[in-house]
Amino acid sequence: MNEKRQNLTFDELINKGLAAALLTDITAGIRIMREGGIPPGVISRMFVTPQLRRGTDWKH
């Protein structure tokens, strides 16, 4: 998935959650995404299948 997300708020929340997960812990990243309204399926995909992340997603 290399296309940019159409919903920039989701894009920001997902990247903020990924950064928190990588810099702090996964629980913090999940909490940020969940509280921001990211659908559970998207959240699980971010952590279970990182190879499906978009090229624009935050990386360490």
Buried (B, 14 or more C-beta within 10 A) or exposed (E): EEEEBEEEEBBEBBBBBBBBBBEEEBEBBBBBBBEBEBEEEEBEBBBEEEEEBBEBBBEE
